[in-house]
Amino acid sequence: MRNSNSVMRVRRRWFISKKRSKAMIVQIVLSLLPLLILSGCSKIEYVPVNPPKLNPELTAATPVPKVVSPFRYVDSLELNAVLFVALGQCNLDKAAIRTIEDKHQ
């Protein structure tokens, strides 16, 4: 008799623990379900940002040097010098624009 009673107690405890574990799983799933639903319904709100004010000098067109008709070697040296000056000015303008944008952010 004692053996059968102890076996019944073990079975009863196992059955109760099985029920409890199922109930715990259901509670966990039901508590996580609203979190999953709410995370999928997040609303993205875009905020308008004004672009930084740039000086008109920075965005002005770069002057293109004129090429003379009888193009000689000396003229090519002068043209290269003028083009290097124009390229340097463009790089300075780009650097100034980058610093203005970095200050804006």
C-alpha positions in Angstrom: 0.0 0.0 0.0 2.7 2.4 0.8 4.4 1.8 -2.5 1.2 2.5 -4.4 0.5 5.7 -2.3 4.0 7.0 -2.9 3.7 6.3 -6.7 0.4 8.1 -6.8 1.9 11.1 -5.0 4.8 11.3 -7.4 2.4 11.0 -10.4 0.1 13.7 -8.9 3.1 16.0 -8.3 4.4 15.4 -11.8 0.9 16.1 -13.3 0.6 19.3 -11.2 4.0 20.5 -12.2 3.2 19.8 -15.8 0.0 21.9 -15.5 1.9 24.7 -13.8 4.6 24.7 -16.5 2.0 25.0 -19.2 0.3 27.8 -17.3 3.6 29.6 -17.0 4.3 29.3 -20.7 0.9 30.6 -21.5 1.4 33.6 -19.1 4.8 34.4 -20.6 3.5 34.2 -24.2 0.5 36.4 -23.3 2.7 39.0 -21.6 5.1 39.1 -24.5 2.4 39.3 -27.2 1.5 43.0 -26.6 5.2 43.9 -26.8 5.6 42.2 -30.1 2.4 44.0 -31.4 3.5 47.4 -30.2 7.0 47.1 -31.6 5.6 46.5 -35.1 3.3 49.5 -34.9 5.9 52.1 -34.2 5.4 55.4 -36.1 8.2 57.2 -37.7 8.0 60.9 -37.5 10.3 62.9 -39.7 11.5 66.3 -38.5 12.2 69.0 -41.1 15.7 70.3 -41.0 16.7 73.6 -42.6 19.9 73.4 -44.7 22.8 75.5 -43.5 23.1 79.0 -45.0 26.0 79.0 -47.5 27.8 82.1 -48.7 27.1 82.8 -52.4 30.9 83.1 -52.9 31.3 79.5 -52.0 28.8 78.3 -54.6 29.7 80.7 -57.3 30.9 79.3 -60.7 34.6 78.9 -61.1 36.0 81.1 -63.8 37.3 79.2 -66.8 40.4 80.6 -68.3 40.4 81.4 -72.0 42.7 79.5 -74.3 44.5 81.6 -76.9 44.3 80.5 -80.5 47.9 80.1 -81.4 48.6 77.8 -78.5 52.3 77.6 -77.6 54.3 75.9 -74.9 54.6 79.1 -72.9 50.8 79.5 -73.1 50.3 76.0 -71.8 52.5 76.8 -68.8 50.4 79.9 -68.0 47.2 77.9 -68.5 48.4 75.2 -66.1 49.2 77.9 -63.5 45.7 79.5 -63.9 44.0 76.0 -63.7 45.9 75.1 -60.6 44.8 78.4 -58.9 41.2 77.6 -59.9 41.4 74.1 -58.6 42.9 75.3 -55.3 40.0 77.8 -54.9 37.5 75.0 -55.6 39.1 72.9 -52.9 39.0 75.8 -50.4 35.3 76.4 -51.2 34.6 72.7 -50.6 36.5 72.7 -47.3 34.5 75.8 -46.2 31.2 74.1 -47.1 32.2 71.0 -45.1 33.0 73.0 -42.0 29.7 74.8 -42.3 27.8 71.5 -42.6 29.8 70.0 -39.7 28.9 73.0 -37.5 25.2 72.6 -38.5 25.1 69.0 -37.4 
